Amino acid sequence: MSDRLSLDILLSKEVCRLLDSFAAIIKTQVIFYSAGGEILKRGRDCSVSSFCALIQQKYFSLETCQSLDREMQEHTRNTGKLCSYQCHAGLTEIIAPIRVLDEIAGFVGLGQFRTSDDIPAFIRDDEEMKRYYLELPCFTLQEVESLKDMLNALIEYIVNKELIYFSENLRYRRIIYYINNHLAEKLSLDSAAKYLNISQSGLEHFLHDKYNSSFKRLVIQLRLKKAEELWKQNPDTPVGEIACAVGINDPHYFSRLYHKERGISPKEFKNRL
């Protein structure tokens, strides 16, 4: 998207409740990160486990742990898929990207837990560390796969229900996104409403009440804006070709519409370039 989303996320109360409930059920950490990797919310607002706190004091620094977190976040950013991995202390963690309008809006992390009763070699002589290690939740590999499925379902619910908010209204940005990605097609209020999972009247009322606009007018403005962007790239492109590229098959109608909305003809706009 040329007009990129602001990735300053505000979590709704429902998201916080879901994270707290999920963390309570699995008895481990659920963490919501921003797109930049900053921790926005911990499930149940818990701090790191006693094992991890002591590990960072005795064996690995906090920066070492955070560096691996960032590395794995970047991996999921590139693949677009959830992944599980082992940290330096031998614990398993899961990280999942949250995508909104084809951009990474943040990450949800799940950890840290054991997948075995075997004590890591580097703490076998440390009785305190062994005790804290065995206190951590332990899941089989099959249960880990189930946790992944649950986490994916949780993220899908959060995104579809629009439970994360950006500094600008997310629903409006979704409307703009949908129109811009279908400009060359026959756009209808019905198709947009289905994409947004709201009624046609709900969509029209939203645009009218919040933005003093309508779906039809928004489509026109975005089509003209796209036409101008295309002409800026290549001013010699004929009006008919540009009109078709933005979903208007009649070049004469396009010219009349452009003049009505902009006060000048397409030719005058091209000359000004």
Disulfide bonds with the S-S distance in Angstrom:
none
